[in-house]
Amino acid sequence: MKELLDDFFLMLQLLTRIPINRNLLCRRENFRRGASFMPLVGVIVGGIQWIIYKLCIIIFSLNVSIVIVILAGILLTGALHIDGLGDMCDGFFSFKEKGKIIEIMKDSRIGTYACLAIIIDVLLKYSFFCSIVPSFSLIIIIAPVISRFSIVFIAFIGKPAKSTGLGNLFIENIGKWQLFWAAFITVITLCFLMNMNFIYVVILIFAGLFMSFLFNIFCNRKVGGLTGDLLGANNEIIEILTMAMLCAIITK
């Protein structure tokens, strides 16, 4: 039990800026077991954002509250996943060969495509939140849960694009049991948040997995596999997709 708890804290240390003052083992098996808890990390990040929204909406307008919620999410994660989306766009839209694309993605400098991708990402989140949150504020928690589960899934089916890198701690290192437990946590969480509406739960999860499957194929064609940046980019894509589908469901 202590090992599992430490692996959970390892995921919190890696994927968030929440201060975890513990000396933890960082072996491959720790990251493999810890991957099961990624959806739970999404619950914590989204839950904190949801609480912030509930507090802000008492004082501020909807628009201001949503901006604060999005900012809180960026601060909580250290912009880890948004950075991956930006790096991916800089690399993939440079129209270079595999080696050059990966080199561009590793560059700490931001390019035009990264800048545009980050702006569009934030604008889409703002727009969808403004449309959905007044009638269903739990989308703030649901989206990060599904997106974190999608990271586990794509790391399970994908292969590494390079021999070293942070992403390789997950890519081809996640087993069937880790995928199963991540799926279990995701389904139970979504059933609770969506008031046991199992049909919508299945639709949202299936859509996220299918999009991740297509994204994995796209990455294989571009760079021959996945990197840590591409895992982060997948997270952002699935968050937006989940918001778009819930917006369509709620406003239909």
C-alpha positions in Angstrom: 0.0 0.0 0.0 2.8 2.4 0.9 4.5 1.7 -2.5 1.2 2.6 -4.3 0.8 5.7 -2.3 4.3 6.8 -3.1 3.7 6.1 -6.8 0.6 8.3 -6.6 2.6 11.1 -5.0 5.2 10.6 -7.7 2.6 11.4 -10.4 1.5 14.5 -8.4 5.1 15.6 -8.3 5.6 15.0 -12.0 2.4 16.3 -13.4 1.5 19.2 -11.1 3.2 22.0 -9.1 1.5 20.9 -5.9 4.2 20.8 -3.3 4.8 17.1 -2.3 7.7 17.1 0.3 8.6 13.4 0.0 11.7 11.6 -1.2 10.3 9.1 -3.7 11.8 6.3 -5.8 11.9 7.2 -9.5 12.5 3.8 -11.1 10.7 2.7 -14.3 8.4 0.4 -12.3 7.4 3.4 -10.1 6.3 5.3 -13.2 4.5 2.2 -14.6 2.5 1.7 -11.4 1.9 5.4 -11.0 0.4 5.7 -14.4 -2.7 4.1 -13.0 -3.3 7.2 -10.9 -3.2 9.7 -13.8 -7.0 10.1 -13.9 -6.9 10.7 -10.2 -4.4 13.5 -10.8 -7.0 14.9 -13.2 -9.6 14.7 -10.4 -7.4 16.7 -8.1 -6.4 19.4 -10.7 -10.0 19.7 -11.9 -11.4 19.6 -8.4 -9.2 22.5 -7.3 -10.3 24.5 -10.4 -13.9 23.7 -9.7 -13.6 24.9 -6.1 -11.9 28.1 -7.4 -14.8 28.6 -9.8 -17.4 28.2 -7.1 -15.6 30.8 -5.0 -15.0 33.2 -7.8 -18.5 33.2 -9.2 -19.8 34.5 -5.9 -17.8 37.7 -6.5 -17.0 38.0 -10.2 -18.9 37.6 -13.4 -18.8 34.3 -15.4 -16.2 35.6 -17.8 -13.8 36.7 -15.2 -14.3 33.5 -13.2 -13.6 31.3 -16.2 -10.3 33.2 -16.9 -9.2 32.6 -13.3 -10.1 28.9 -13.6 -8.0 28.5 -16.7 -5.2 30.4 -15.2 -5.4 28.2 -12.1 -5.1 25.1 -14.3 -2.0 26.5 -16.0 -0.4 27.3 -12.7 -1.3 23.9 -11.2 0.3 22.0 -14.0 3.1 24.4 -14.7 1.8 24.6 -18.3 3.3 21.2 -18.8 0.7 19.9 -21.3 0.2 23.3 -23.1 4.0 23.5 -23.6 3.8 20.0 -25.2 1.1 21.2 -27.6 3.1 24.3 -28.6 6.3 22.2 -29.1 4.4 19.7 -31.2 3.0 22.4 -33.5 6.3 24.1 -33.9 7.9 20.8 -34.9 5.1 19.2 -37.0 4.3 22.3 -39.0 7.9 23.0 -39.8 7.6 20.4 -42.6 11.0 19.0 -41.9 12.3 15.4 -41.6 11.9 13.4 -38.4 15.3 14.3 -36.9 14.8 18.0 -37.5 11.2 17.9 -36.1 12.4 16.3 -32.8 15.2 18.9 -32.6 12.7 21.7 -33.1 10.4 20.2 -30.4 13.3 20.1 -27.9 14.1 23.8 -28.5 13.0 25.9 -25.6 12.3 28.9 -27.8 8.7 29.4 -28.9 7.8 29.7 -32.6 4.8 31.1 -34.5 2.9 27.8 -34.6 3.4 27.2 -30.9 2.2 30.7 -30.1 -0.9 30.3 -32.3 -1.7 26.8 -30.9 -1.5 28.0 -27.3 -3.7 31.0 -28.0 -6.3 28.9 -29.8 -6.2 26.3 -27.0 -6.9 28.8 -24.3 -9.6 30.5 -26.4 -11.4 27.2 -27.1 -11.3 26.3 -23.4 -12.6 29.8 -22.5 -15.4 29.6 -25.1 -16.5 26.0 -24.1 -16.4 26.7 -20.4 -18.5 29.9 -20.8 -21.1 27.8 -22.7 -21.1 24.7 -20.5 -20.2 25.8 -16.9 -23.4 27.8 -16.1 -25.5 24.6 -16.6 -22.9 21.9 -15.8 -19.9 23.2 -13.9 -18.5 19.6 -13.3 -17.1 19.8 -16.8 -14.2 21.5 -15.1 -13.4 18.1 -13.5 -14.5 15.8 -16.2 -12.3 17.1 -19.0 -8.9 16.7 -17.2 -9.9 13.2 -15.9 -10.6 11.9 -19.5 -7.5 13.7 -20.9 -5.2 12.1 -18.3 -6.7 8.7 -19.0 -6.0 9.3 -22.7 -2.3 9.8 -21.8 -2.2 6.3 -20.2 -4.0 4.8 -23.3 -1.8 6.4 -25.9 1.4 5.6 -24.0 0.1 2.0 -23.8 -0.5 1.6 -27.6 2.4 3.9 -28.8 6.1 3.5 -29.2 8.9 6.0 -28.4 10.1 8.3 -31.1 13.6 8.6 -29.5 15.8 6.6 -27.3 15.7 8.9 -24.3 13.3 11.4 -22.8 10.8 11.9 -20.0 8.0 10.4 -22.1 9.8 7.1 -22.3 9.1 6.6 -18.6 5.5 5.9 -19.8 5.6 5.0 -23.5 5.9 1.2 -23.8 6.2 1.0 -20.0 2.5 0.8 -19.2 1.0 -2.7 -18.8 -2.5 -4.0 -19.2 -3.2 -3.8 -15.5 -2.2 -0.2 -15.3 -4.5 0.6 -18.2 -7.3 -1.3 -16.6 -7.0 0.5 -13.2 -6.8 3.9 -15.0 -9.9 3.0 -16.9 -11.7 1.8 -13.7 -10.9 5.1 -11.9 -12.0 7.1 -14.9 -15.3 5.2 -15.4 -16.2 5.3 -11.6 -15.3 9.0 -11.4 -17.4 10.0 -14.5 -20.4 7.9 -13.5 -20.4 9.7 -10.1 -19.9 13.2 -11.7 -22.5 12.6 -14.5 -25.1 11.1 -12.1 -24.7 7.5 -13.4 -25.5 8.5 -17.0 -23.5 5.6 -18.4 -24.3 6.2 -22.0 -22.7 9.6 -22.0 -19.7 8.3 -20.0 -19.1 5.6 -22.7 -19.5 8.2 -25.5 -17.0 10.6 -23.9 -14.4 7.9 -23.1 -14.7 6.2 -26.5 -14.3 9.5 -28.3 -11.2 10.4 -26.3 -9.7 6.9 -26.9 -10.5 7.0 -30.6 -9.0 10.5 -31.0 -5.9 9.3 -29.2 -5.6 6.3 -31.5 -5.8 8.6 -34.5 -3.3 11.0 -33.0 -0.9 8.1 -32.4 -1.1 7.2 -36.1 -0.4 10.8 -37.0 2.6 10.9 -34.7 4.0 7.7 -36.1 3.9 9.1 -39.6 5.5 12.4 -38.6 8.3 11.3 -36.2 8.0 7.5 -35.9 6.4 7.4 -32.4 5.7 9.5 -29.3 7.6 11.8 -27.1 6.8 13.5 -23.8 5.7 16.6 -25.7 3.3 14.6 -27.8 1.7 13.0 -24.6 1.1 16.6 -23.4 -0.3 17.6 -26.7 -2.7 14.6 -26.7 -3.9 15.7 -23.2 -4.8 19.2 -24.5 -6.5 17.8 -27.7 -8.6 15.4 -25.6 -9.6 18.1 -23.1 -10.9 20.3 -26.0 -12.7 17.3 -27.6 -14.4 16.4 -24.3 -15.5 20.0 -23.9 -16.8 20.2 -27.5 -18.8 17.0 -27.1 -20.3 18.0 -23.8 -21.2 21.4 -25.2 -23.0 19.6 -28.1 -24.8 17.3 -25.6 -25.9 20.0 -23.2 -26.9 22.6 -25.8 -28.6 20.3 -28.2 
